[in-house]
Amino acid sequence: MASSSADLVTMDVEKIRSDFPILGRSIREQPLVYLDSAATTQKPQVVLDSIQHYYAFSNANIHRGVYLLSEEATEAYDTARKKVQEFLNASSAKEIIFTRNSTESINLVAQTFGRQNIGPEDEIVITHMEHHSNIVPWQLLCEQVGARLRVAPIDDSGTLQLDELERLIGERTRLVSVVHLSNSLGTINPVSEIVEMAHRFDVPVLIDGSQAVYHMPVDVQALGCDFYVCTGHKLYGPTGIGVLYGREVLLDQMPPYQGGGDMIRSVTFEKTTYAELPNKFEAGTPNIAGAIGLGRAVDYVRGVGFDAIQRHESDLLTYGSAALREVAGLRLIGTAVEKASILAFVMKGSHPHDIGTIVDSEGVSIRTGHHCTQPIMDRFNVPATARASVAMYNTREEIDALVGALQRVRKTFPL
């Protein structure tokens, strides 16, 4: 890899950018300014190469194959799991389940742990800032078993009201599920404190770390959480690969999520017995190339180092927040003190979709809409927001390009 922590500490982001081939593109005759990493990050060449190498030289199905190609594929797949285990500091590779994405990881927990442990009149506690993928699976479960969904509020800055969350946790609570870093607000929740709060009532905690894992180090043992989910495509890895971390004692007790090949120990028409972890939760042929790509992405991020990443991205967030506040009629949505990566905003007299279309004509890629967080839009009384999100490869100059494009929006829709 061409980059090192020392490079980023001295703000030599160009070395990082050179690792990402797409960043050399032009969009509408302008240099690409990619500010939508909260939706998906771009991929470094080493990740692309790892996927290509697998398909070109080691493509075979994993497990049970006695020939060399299958053994190579199995080893690469298992090595990727070990890399993710170390990245999250899980105590065992058995605690790392590969899924399609964070959404599937949450649904897996809802339909296994949830169906097994949550019943009529029981309660699940979430927050007002959750992504739809951390709302809808619990609503489905509540409809299935007669449980109740409780929602902890946020204040006008987008900060979780922790005292209200604590008030909701009680004798009927069976699970707390909370986002680590909000994709619409940038708010970083005090997840260690939330875990401690829930565990006082012996309530397990699931943390949605989709937005967190590429911005900050995550240590699931230090957090003390029971489940942690994340997705590869936001971690500079490929789409179609996700991760569920679960404490081994809980995963052992949970029934399989899907049935089929590779998740069984033995099958007869009378009875099927199931494989050990993690295979019990990975039915059928998995996304082998995706897992290998994710493992290489983990290598890349660890090679750069989170000290450097956090320092650089914090500078971008501070610089970007100040610059956007200078745009006439612009209001930031999400101003929590503990915040990372997200610059969400509305502009008086301009619909977010118009904002996105105009800035795209200047080569600037941002996200517009409700960002799969419609309750947040309702909370702030807006139909949608425009959202710029930064990653390790972004620069102050790209923030300046965004601001310049927003000035064009302002001229198009004057106050």
LINLIN-V373823 format. One record per residue. N is the residue number from 1. RES is the residue in three letters. SS is DSSP state (@ for helix, = for strand, . for the rest). PHI is phi in whole degrees, 0 to 359 (none if undefined). PSI is psi in whole degrees, 0 to 359 (* if undefined). Layout:
BEGIN
n:N res:RES ss:SS phi:PHI psi:PSI
n:N res:RES ss:SS phi:PHI psi:PSI
END
This chain:
BEGIN
n:1 res:MET ss:. phi:none psi:143
n:2 res:ALA ss:. phi:277 psi:350
n:3 res:SER ss:. phi:245 psi:157
n:4 res:SER ss:. phi:219 psi:165
n:5 res:SER ss:@ phi:300 psi:320
n:6 res:ALA ss:@ phi:300 psi:322
n:7 res:ASP ss:@ phi:301 psi:314
n:8 res:LEU ss:@ phi:288 psi:324
n:9 res:VAL ss:@ phi:302 psi:324
n:10 res:THR ss:. phi:272 psi:12
n:11 res:MET ss:. phi:67 psi:25
n:12 res:ASP ss:. phi:275 psi:72
n:13 res:VAL ss:@ phi:287 psi:342
n:14 res:GLU ss:@ phi:299 psi:327
n:15 res:LYS ss:@ phi:296 psi:320
n:16 res:ILE ss:@ phi:295 psi:312
n:17 res:ARG ss:@ phi:300 psi:326
n:18 res:SER ss:. phi:292 psi:343
n:19 res:ASP ss:. phi:280 psi:349
n:20 res:PHE ss:. phi:246 psi:100
n:21 res:PRO ss:@ phi:300 psi:327
n:22 res:ILE ss:@ phi:294 psi:336
n:23 res:LEU ss:@ phi:290 psi:351
n:24 res:GLY ss:@ phi:272 psi:359
n:25 res:ARG ss:. phi:288 psi:158
n:26 res:SER ss:= phi:251 psi:143
n:27 res:ILE ss:= phi:237 psi:119
n:28 res:ARG ss:. phi:52 psi:46
n:29 res:GLU ss:. phi:64 psi:22
n:30 res:GLN ss:= phi:233 psi:150
n:31 res:PRO ss:= phi:300 psi:137
n:32 res:LEU ss:. phi:298 psi:127
n:33 res:VAL ss:= phi:245 psi:102
n:34 res:TYR ss:= phi:263 psi:109
n:35 res:LEU ss:. phi:235 psi:48
n:36 res:ASP ss:= phi:224 psi:37
n:37 res:SER ss:. phi:289 psi:342
n:38 res:ALA ss:. phi:293 psi:337
n:39 res:ALA ss:. phi:277 psi:312
n:40 res:THR ss:. phi:196 psi:142
n:41 res:THR ss:. phi:276 psi:159
n:42 res:GLN ss:. phi:283 psi:167
n:43 res:LYS ss:. phi:244 psi:131
n:44 res:PRO ss:. phi:289 psi:157
n:45 res:GLN ss:@ phi:302 psi:326
n:46 res:VAL ss:@ phi:296 psi:328
n:47 res:VAL ss:@ phi:290 psi:314
n:48 res:LEU ss:@ phi:300 psi:319
n:49 res:ASP ss:@ phi:295 psi:321
n:50 res:SER ss:@ phi:295 psi:322
n:51 res:ILE ss:@ phi:291 psi:314
n:52 res:GLN ss:@ phi:299 psi:319
n:53 res:HIS ss:@ phi:296 psi:319
n:54 res:TYR ss:@ phi:300 psi:310
n:55 res:TYR ss:@ phi:291 psi:329
n:56 res:ALA ss:@ phi:279 psi:329
n:57 res:PHE ss:@ phi:232 psi:341
n:58 res:SER ss:@ phi:227 psi:17
n:59 res:ASN ss:. phi:294 psi:117
n:60 res:ALA ss:. phi:194 psi:161
n:61 res:ASN ss:. phi:283 psi:149
n:62 res:ILE ss:. phi:271 psi:162
n:63 res:HIS ss:. phi:67 psi:136
n:64 res:ARG ss:. phi:74 psi:346
n:65 res:GLY ss:. phi:283 psi:133
n:66 res:VAL ss:. phi:261 psi:2
n:67 res:TYR ss:. phi:262 psi:162
n:68 res:LEU ss:@ phi:299 psi:316
n:69 res:LEU ss:@ phi:302 psi:315
n:70 res:SER ss:@ phi:295 psi:321
n:71 res:GLU ss:@ phi:295 psi:321
n:72 res:GLU ss:@ phi:294 psi:316
n:73 res:ALA ss:@ phi:296 psi:317
n:74 res:THR ss:@ phi:298 psi:316
n:75 res:GLU ss:@ phi:297 psi:319
n:76 res:ALA ss:@ phi:295 psi:319
n:77 res:TYR ss:@ phi:295 psi:314
n:78 res:ASP ss:@ phi:293 psi:325
n:79 res:THR ss:@ phi:295 psi:322
n:80 res:ALA ss:@ phi:298 psi:319
n:81 res:ARG ss:@ phi:298 psi:318
n:82 res:LYS ss:@ phi:297 psi:321
n:83 res:LYS ss:@ phi:298 psi:318
n:84 res:VAL ss:@ phi:293 psi:320
n:85 res:GLN ss:@ phi:304 psi:313
n:86 res:GLU ss:@ phi:291 psi:324
n:87 res:PHE ss:@ phi:297 psi:321
n:88 res:LEU ss:@ phi:266 psi:355
n:89 res:ASN ss:. phi:57 psi:43
n:90 res:ALA ss:. phi:289 psi:154
n:91 res:SER ss:. phi:283 psi:342
n:92 res:SER ss:. phi:207 psi:150
n:93 res:ALA ss:@ phi:295 psi:339
n:94 res:LYS ss:@ phi:297 psi:339
n:95 res:GLU ss:@ phi:273 psi:0
n:96 res:ILE ss:= phi:253 psi:114
n:97 res:ILE ss:= phi:252 psi:127
n:98 res:PHE ss:= phi:276 psi:132
n:99 res:THR ss:= phi:231 psi:191
n:100 res:ARG ss:. phi:278 psi:328
n:101 res:ASN ss:. phi:185 psi:180
n:102 res:SER ss:@ phi:297 psi:323
n:103 res:THR ss:@ phi:302 psi:313
n:104 res:GLU ss:@ phi:294 psi:325
n:105 res:SER ss:@ phi:299 psi:316
n:106 res:ILE ss:@ phi:293 psi:317
n:107 res:ASN ss:@ phi:298 psi:323
n:108 res:LEU ss:@ phi:301 psi:312
n:109 res:VAL ss:@ phi:296 psi:318
n:110 res:ALA ss:@ phi:299 psi:318
n:111 res:GLN ss:@ phi:269 psi:358
n:112 res:THR ss:@ phi:243 psi:288
n:113 res:PHE ss:@ phi:302 psi:315
n:114 res:GLY ss:@ phi:296 psi:311
n:115 res:ARG ss:@ phi:297 psi:332
n:116 res:GLN ss:@ phi:277 psi:331
n:117 res:ASN ss:@ phi:238 psi:353
n:118 res:ILE ss:. phi:241 psi:131
n:119 res:GLY ss:. phi:225 psi:194
n:120 res:PRO ss:. phi:303 psi:135
n:121 res:GLU ss:. phi:71 psi:358
n:122 res:ASP ss:. phi:287 psi:166
n:123 res:GLU ss:= phi:230 psi:144
n:124 res:ILE ss:= phi:241 psi:131
n:125 res:VAL ss:= phi:250 psi:127
n:126 res:ILE ss:= phi:232 psi:188
n:127 res:THR ss:= phi:240 psi:167
n:128 res:HIS ss:. phi:289 psi:347
n:129 res:MET ss:. phi:259 psi:16
n:130 res:GLU ss:. phi:286 psi:147
n:131 res:HIS ss:. phi:294 psi:152
n:132 res:HIS ss:@ phi:307 psi:329
n:133 res:SER ss:@ phi:290 psi:347
n:134 res:ASN ss:@ phi:249 psi:18
n:135 res:ILE ss:. phi:240 psi:303
n:136 res:VAL ss:@ phi:298 psi:317
n:137 res:PRO ss:@ phi:302 psi:325
n:138 res:TRP ss:@ phi:284 psi:326
n:139 res:GLN ss:@ phi:297 psi:317
n:140 res:LEU ss:@ phi:300 psi:317
n:141 res:LEU ss:@ phi:296 psi:317
n:142 res:CYS ss:@ phi:300 psi:319
n:143 res:GLU ss:@ phi:296 psi:324
n:144 res:GLN ss:@ phi:288 psi:322
n:145 res:VAL ss:@ phi:245 psi:355
n:146 res:GLY ss:. phi:82 psi:24
n:147 res:ALA ss:. phi:272 psi:178
n:148 res:ARG ss:= phi:234 psi:137
n:149 res:LEU ss:= phi:262 psi:125
n:150 res:ARG ss:= phi:249 psi:144
n:151 res:VAL ss:= phi:233 psi:121
n:152 res:ALA ss:= phi:278 psi:135
n:153 res:PRO ss:. phi:280 psi:167
n:154 res:ILE ss:= phi:238 psi:159
n:155 res:ASP ss:. phi:266 psi:187
n:156 res:ASP ss:. phi:291 psi:344
n:157 res:SER ss:. phi:272 psi:351
n:158 res:GLY ss:. phi:89 psi:17
n:159 res:THR ss:. phi:268 psi:135
n:160 res:LEU ss:= phi:296 psi:134
n:161 res:GLN ss:. phi:275 psi:94
n:162 res:LEU ss:@ phi:296 psi:324
n:163 res:ASP ss:@ phi:295 psi:325
n:164 res:GLU ss:@ phi:288 psi:323
n:165 res:LEU ss:@ phi:298 psi:314
n:166 res:GLU ss:@ phi:299 psi:322
n:167 res:ARG ss:@ phi:295 psi:330
n:168 res:LEU ss:@ phi:283 psi:338
n:169 res:ILE ss:. phi:277 psi:122
n:170 res:GLY ss:. phi:207 psi:202
n:171 res:GLU ss:. phi:295 psi:333
n:172 res:ARG ss:. phi:268 psi:354
n:173 res:THR ss:= phi:287 psi:130
n:174 res:ARG ss:= phi:244 psi:345
n:175 res:LEU ss:= phi:198 psi:142
n:176 res:VAL ss:= phi:245 psi:129
n:177 res:SER ss:= phi:231 psi:120
n:178 res:VAL ss:= phi:218 psi:145
n:179 res:VAL ss:= phi:283 psi:143
n:180 res:HIS ss:. phi:282 psi:310
n:181 res:LEU ss:= phi:224 psi:121
n:182 res:SER ss:. phi:290 psi:132
n:183 res:ASN ss:. phi:284 psi:342
n:184 res:SER ss:. phi:257 psi:337
n:185 res:LEU ss:. phi:243 psi:334
n:186 res:GLY ss:. phi:84 psi:357
n:187 res:THR ss:= phi:300 psi:133
n:188 res:ILE ss:= phi:261 psi:118
n:189 res:ASN ss:. phi:277 psi:148
n:190 res:PRO ss:. phi:282 psi:73
n:191 res:VAL ss:@ phi:294 psi:327
n:192 res:SER ss:@ phi:299 psi:317
n:193 res:GLU ss:@ phi:294 psi:322
n:194 res:ILE ss:@ phi:294 psi:318
n:195 res:VAL ss:@ phi:299 psi:313
n:196 res:GLU ss:@ phi:299 psi:319
n:197 res:MET ss:@ phi:298 psi:313
n:198 res:ALA ss:@ phi:291 psi:321
n:199 res:HIS ss:@ phi:292 psi:340
n:200 res:ARG ss:. phi:298 psi:336
n:201 res:PHE ss:. phi:255 psi:12
n:202 res:ASP ss:. phi:58 psi:35
n:203 res:VAL ss:. phi:260 psi:124
n:204 res:PRO ss:= phi:289 psi:157
n:205 res:VAL ss:= phi:232 psi:130
n:206 res:LEU ss:= phi:254 psi:134
n:207 res:ILE ss:= phi:244 psi:127
n:208 res:ASP ss:= phi:272 psi:103
n:209 res:GLY ss:. phi:259 psi:21
n:210 res:SER ss:. phi:307 psi:316
n:211 res:GLN ss:. phi:272 psi:344
n:212 res:ALA ss:. phi:276 psi:323
n:213 res:VAL ss:. phi:293 psi:342
n:214 res:TYR ss:. phi:258 psi:3
n:215 res:HIS ss:. phi:248 psi:337
n:216 res:MET ss:. phi:207 psi:155
n:217 res:PRO ss:. phi:291 psi:143
n:218 res:VAL ss:. phi:235 psi:126
n:219 res:ASP ss:. phi:237 psi:101
n:220 res:VAL ss:@ phi:293 psi:330
n:221 res:GLN ss:@ phi:289 psi:320
n:222 res:ALA ss:@ phi:292 psi:321
n:223 res:LEU ss:@ phi:294 psi:326
n:224 res:GLY ss:. phi:79 psi:12
n:225 res:CYS ss:. phi:288 psi:160
n:226 res:ASP ss:. phi:267 psi:327
n:227 res:PHE ss:= phi:222 psi:146
n:228 res:TYR ss:= phi:217 psi:131
n:229 res:VAL ss:= phi:239 psi:147
n:230 res:CYS ss:= phi:205 psi:172
n:231 res:THR ss:= phi:228 psi:143
n:232 res:GLY ss:@ phi:294 psi:321
n:233 res:HIS ss:@ phi:289 psi:345
n:234 res:LYS ss:@ phi:267 psi:353
n:235 res:LEU ss:. phi:252 psi:33
n:236 res:TYR ss:. phi:66 psi:16
n:237 res:GLY ss:. phi:252 psi:186
n:238 res:PRO ss:. phi:283 psi:165
n:239 res:THR ss:. phi:284 psi:162
n:240 res:GLY ss:. phi:83 psi:12
n:241 res:ILE ss:. phi:224 psi:127
n:242 res:GLY ss:= phi:227 psi:177
n:243 res:VAL ss:= phi:224 psi:136
n:244 res:LEU ss:= phi:242 psi:119
n:245 res:TYR ss:= phi:264 psi:134
n:246 res:GLY ss:= phi:219 psi:145
n:247 res:ARG ss:. phi:299 psi:135
n:248 res:GLU ss:@ phi:305 psi:320
n:249 res:VAL ss:@ phi:297 psi:326
n:250 res:LEU ss:@ phi:284 psi:314
n:251 res:LEU ss:@ phi:300 psi:322
n:252 res:ASP ss:@ phi:300 psi:324
n:253 res:GLN ss:@ phi:278 psi:341
n:254 res:MET ss:. phi:280 psi:143
n:255 res:PRO ss:. phi:286 psi:162
n:256 res:PRO ss:. phi:300 psi:152
n:257 res:TYR ss:. phi:273 psi:319
n:258 res:GLN ss:. phi:223 psi:154
n:259 res:GLY ss:. phi:250 psi:150
n:260 res:GLY ss:. phi:157 psi:203
n:261 res:GLY ss:. phi:291 psi:153
n:262 res:ASP ss:. phi:76 psi:345
n:263 res:MET ss:. phi:258 psi:12
n:264 res:ILE ss:= phi:246 psi:155
n:265 res:ARG ss:= phi:263 psi:313
n:266 res:SER ss:= phi:208 psi:151
n:267 res:VAL ss:= phi:228 psi:127
n:268 res:THR ss:. phi:228 psi:169
n:269 res:PHE ss:. phi:293 psi:340
n:270 res:GLU ss:. phi:273 psi:325
n:271 res:LYS ss:. phi:197 psi:145
n:272 res:THR ss:= phi:243 psi:136
n:273 res:THR ss:= phi:249 psi:153
n:274 res:TYR ss:= phi:254 psi:155
n:275 res:ALA ss:. phi:290 psi:165
n:276 res:GLU ss:. phi:287 psi:167
n:277 res:LEU ss:. phi:296 psi:148
n:278 res:PRO ss:. phi:271 psi:357
n:279 res:ASN ss:@ phi:300 psi:333
n:280 res:LYS ss:@ phi:305 psi:331
n:281 res:PHE ss:@ phi:253 psi:13
n:282 res:GLU ss:. phi:234 psi:73
n:283 res:ALA ss:. phi:285 psi:140
n:284 res:GLY ss:. phi:80 psi:181
n:285 res:THR ss:. phi:290 psi:123
n:286 res:PRO ss:. phi:278 psi:178
n:287 res:ASN ss:. phi:278 psi:82
n:288 res:ILE ss:@ phi:296 psi:311
n:289 res:ALA ss:@ phi:298 psi:322
n:290 res:GLY ss:@ phi:297 psi:317
n:291 res:ALA ss:@ phi:296 psi:317
n:292 res:ILE ss:@ phi:298 psi:316
n:293 res:GLY ss:@ phi:298 psi:320
n:294 res:LEU ss:@ phi:296 psi:318
n:295 res:GLY ss:@ phi:301 psi:320
n:296 res:ARG ss:@ phi:290 psi:326
n:297 res:ALA ss:@ phi:296 psi:319
n:298 res:VAL ss:@ phi:299 psi:317
n:299 res:ASP ss:@ phi:303 psi:316
n:300 res:TYR ss:@ phi:297 psi:311
n:301 res:VAL ss:@ phi:298 psi:317
n:302 res:ARG ss:@ phi:294 psi:328
n:303 res:GLY ss:@ phi:293 psi:322
n:304 res:VAL ss:@ phi:289 psi:313
n:305 res:GLY ss:. phi:97 psi:134
n:306 res:PHE ss:@ phi:288 psi:335
n:307 res:ASP ss:@ phi:301 psi:313
n:308 res:ALA ss:@ phi:292 psi:316
n:309 res:ILE ss:@ phi:300 psi:312
n:310 res:GLN ss:@ phi:294 psi:322
n:311 res:ARG ss:@ phi:296 psi:315
n:312 res:HIS ss:@ phi:292 psi:313
n:313 res:GLU ss:@ phi:291 psi:327
n:314 res:SER ss:@ phi:297 psi:319
n:315 res:ASP ss:@ phi:298 psi:317
n:316 res:LEU ss:@ phi:297 psi:319
n:317 res:LEU ss:@ phi:295 psi:316
n:318 res:THR ss:@ phi:296 psi:313
n:319 res:TYR ss:@ phi:297 psi:315
n:320 res:GLY ss:@ phi:293 psi:320
n:321 res:SER ss:@ phi:299 psi:315
n:322 res:ALA ss:@ phi:294 psi:319
n:323 res:ALA ss:@ phi:293 psi:319
n:324 res:LEU ss:@ phi:292 psi:327
n:325 res:ARG ss:@ phi:295 psi:343
n:326 res:GLU ss:. phi:276 psi:351
n:327 res:VAL ss:. phi:280 psi:125
n:328 res:ALA ss:. phi:300 psi:132
n:329 res:GLY ss:. phi:77 psi:10
n:330 res:LEU ss:= phi:264 psi:137
n:331 res:ARG ss:= phi:233 psi:125
n:332 res:LEU ss:= phi:285 psi:139
n:333 res:ILE ss:. phi:249 psi:111
n:334 res:GLY ss:. phi:105 psi:94
n:335 res:THR ss:. phi:229 psi:32
n:336 res:ALA ss:. phi:299 psi:151
n:337 res:VAL ss:. phi:295 psi:315
n:338 res:GLU ss:. phi:270 psi:102
n:339 res:LYS ss:= phi:210 psi:155
n:340 res:ALA ss:. phi:211 psi:146
n:341 res:SER ss:. phi:70 psi:335
n:342 res:ILE ss:= phi:254 psi:130
n:343 res:LEU ss:= phi:237 psi:91
n:344 res:ALA ss:= phi:259 psi:142
n:345 res:PHE ss:= phi:201 psi:164
n:346 res:VAL ss:= phi:232 psi:157
n:347 res:MET ss:= phi:234 psi:130
n:348 res:LYS ss:. phi:301 psi:128
n:349 res:GLY ss:. phi:84 psi:2
n:350 res:SER ss:= phi:228 psi:126
n:351 res:HIS ss:. phi:285 psi:142
n:352 res:PRO ss:@ phi:307 psi:325
n:353 res:HIS ss:@ phi:293 psi:325
n:354 res:ASP ss:@ phi:293 psi:320
n:355 res:ILE ss:@ phi:302 psi:311
n:356 res:GLY ss:@ phi:299 psi:321
n:357 res:THR ss:@ phi:293 psi:318
n:358 res:ILE ss:@ phi:290 psi:316
n:359 res:VAL ss:@ phi:292 psi:330
n:360 res:ASP ss:@ phi:298 psi:326
n:361 res:SER ss:. phi:294 psi:344
n:362 res:GLU ss:. phi:261 psi:10
n:363 res:GLY ss:. phi:84 psi:10
n:364 res:VAL ss:= phi:258 psi:123
n:365 res:SER ss:= phi:257 psi:113
n:366 res:ILE ss:. phi:232 psi:170
n:367 res:ARG ss:= phi:257 psi:141
n:368 res:THR ss:= phi:229 psi:148
n:369 res:GLY ss:= phi:133 psi:204
n:370 res:HIS ss:. phi:262 psi:357
n:371 res:HIS ss:. phi:58 psi:34
n:372 res:CYS ss:. phi:57 psi:34
n:373 res:THR ss:. phi:219 psi:59
n:374 res:GLN ss:@ phi:302 psi:322
n:375 res:PRO ss:@ phi:300 psi:329
n:376 res:ILE ss:@ phi:292 psi:318
n:377 res:MET ss:@ phi:299 psi:318
n:378 res:ASP ss:@ phi:297 psi:320
n:379 res:ARG ss:@ phi:298 psi:324
n:380 res:PHE ss:. phi:261 psi:6
n:381 res:ASN ss:. phi:57 psi:45
n:382 res:VAL ss:. phi:229 psi:149
n:383 res:PRO ss:. phi:285 psi:334
n:384 res:ALA ss:. phi:190 psi:171
n:385 res:THR ss:= phi:227 psi:162
n:386 res:ALA ss:= phi:266 psi:140
n:387 res:ARG ss:= phi:225 psi:120
n:388 res:ALA ss:= phi:258 psi:138
n:389 res:SER ss:= phi:224 psi:139
n:390 res:VAL ss:. phi:252 psi:157
n:391 res:ALA ss:. phi:220 psi:184
n:392 res:MET ss:. phi:298 psi:337
n:393 res:TYR ss:. phi:267 psi:1
n:394 res:ASN ss:. phi:275 psi:163
n:395 res:THR ss:. phi:226 psi:164
n:396 res:ARG ss:@ phi:298 psi:325
n:397 res:GLU ss:@ phi:298 psi:326
n:398 res:GLU ss:@ phi:289 psi:325
n:399 res:ILE ss:@ phi:298 psi:318
n:400 res:ASP ss:@ phi:299 psi:320
n:401 res:ALA ss:@ phi:296 psi:321
n:402 res:LEU ss:@ phi:298 psi:313
n:403 res:VAL ss:@ phi:299 psi:319
n:404 res:GLY ss:@ phi:299 psi:319
n:405 res:ALA ss:@ phi:293 psi:325
n:406 res:LEU ss:@ phi:291 psi:331
n:407 res:GLN ss:@ phi:295 psi:328
n:408 res:ARG ss:@ phi:292 psi:322
n:409 res:VAL ss:@ phi:301 psi:316
n:410 res:ARG ss:@ phi:297 psi:322
n:411 res:LYS ss:@ phi:292 psi:325
n:412 res:THR ss:@ phi:289 psi:323
n:413 res:PHE ss:. phi:237 psi:76
n:414 res:PRO ss:. phi:293 psi:154
n:415 res:LEU ss:. phi:286 psi:*
END
